[in-house]
Amino acid sequence: MMLQRKKSQRRPGLVLSWFLLWTSLQPDYLHKVSAVNLRRFIGCAVREFTFQAKKPGCGSLHITTDACWGRCETWEPN
């Protein structure tokens, strides 16, 4: 019984190790992040937000919505 418990405890560490090794071996173009100068940004930026709405006496509700900032047209956040 103790042997089975030790095997199951090693598995998440092994999976994490393989994942880290796999991500480190990916090509460099997958690791690049484009920088945006926010002072000169004139486009539309859209981001997904999740909120938890709570009302006393009621259960909570998770709400997911898109929010935009910048110069956006009404069709862009869709």
C-alpha positions as CSV (number, residue, x, y, z in Angstrom):
1,M,0.0,0.0,0.0
2,M,2.8,2.4,0.8
3,L,4.5,1.6,-2.5
4,Q,1.4,2.6,-4.5
5,R,1.2,5.9,-2.6
6,K,4.9,6.8,-3.4
7,K,4.3,6.0,-7.1
8,S,1.3,8.4,-7.3
9,Q,3.3,11.1,-5.6
10,R,6.1,10.9,-8.1
11,R,3.9,11.2,-11.1
12,P,3.0,14.9,-10.9
13,G,6.7,15.7,-10.5
14,L,7.6,13.6,-13.5
15,V,4.9,15.2,-15.6
16,L,6.1,18.7,-14.6
17,S,9.7,17.8,-15.4
18,W,8.7,16.5,-18.9
19,F,6.6,19.6,-19.5
20,L,9.5,22.0,-18.6
21,L,11.9,20.0,-20.7
22,W,9.5,20.1,-23.6
23,T,8.9,23.9,-23.4
24,S,12.6,24.6,-23.1
25,L,13.3,22.7,-26.3
26,Q,10.8,24.6,-28.4
27,P,12.1,27.0,-31.1
28,D,13.0,30.5,-30.2
29,Y,10.3,32.1,-32.3
30,L,7.7,30.6,-29.9
31,H,9.2,32.3,-26.9
32,K,9.2,35.8,-28.3
33,V,6.8,38.3,-26.8
34,S,6.0,41.4,-28.7
35,A,6.3,44.7,-26.8
36,V,3.8,47.4,-27.2
37,N,4.6,51.0,-26.5
38,L,1.4,52.1,-24.6
39,R,2.2,55.8,-25.1
40,R,2.1,55.4,-28.9
41,F,-0.5,52.6,-29.1
42,I,-3.4,53.7,-31.3
43,G,-5.1,50.4,-31.9
44,C,-7.7,48.4,-30.0
45,A,-6.7,46.0,-27.3
46,V,-9.2,43.3,-26.2
47,R,-8.8,41.2,-23.1
48,E,-11.0,38.6,-21.5
49,F,-12.0,39.2,-17.8
50,T,-13.7,36.9,-15.4
51,F,-15.6,38.3,-12.4
52,Q,-17.4,36.6,-9.5
53,A,-20.7,38.3,-8.7
54,K,-21.9,37.9,-5.1
55,K,-25.2,39.0,-3.6
56,P,-26.0,38.5,0.1
57,G,-28.2,35.5,0.5
58,C,-27.6,34.1,-3.0
59,G,-25.0,32.0,-4.6
60,S,-22.1,33.4,-6.5
61,L,-22.0,33.6,-10.3
62,H,-18.9,33.7,-12.5
63,I,-19.2,36.1,-15.4
64,T,-16.7,36.1,-18.3
65,T,-16.6,39.1,-20.6
66,D,-14.4,40.8,-23.1
67,A,-13.1,44.3,-22.3
68,C,-11.5,46.7,-24.8
69,W,-9.5,49.8,-24.5
70,G,-8.0,52.2,-27.0
71,R,-9.6,53.2,-30.3
72,C,-12.0,50.3,-30.9
73,E,-14.8,49.9,-33.3
74,T,-18.0,48.2,-32.0
75,W,-17.3,45.1,-34.1
76,E,-13.7,44.5,-32.8
77,P,-14.3,43.0,-29.4
78,N,-16.5,40.2,-30.8
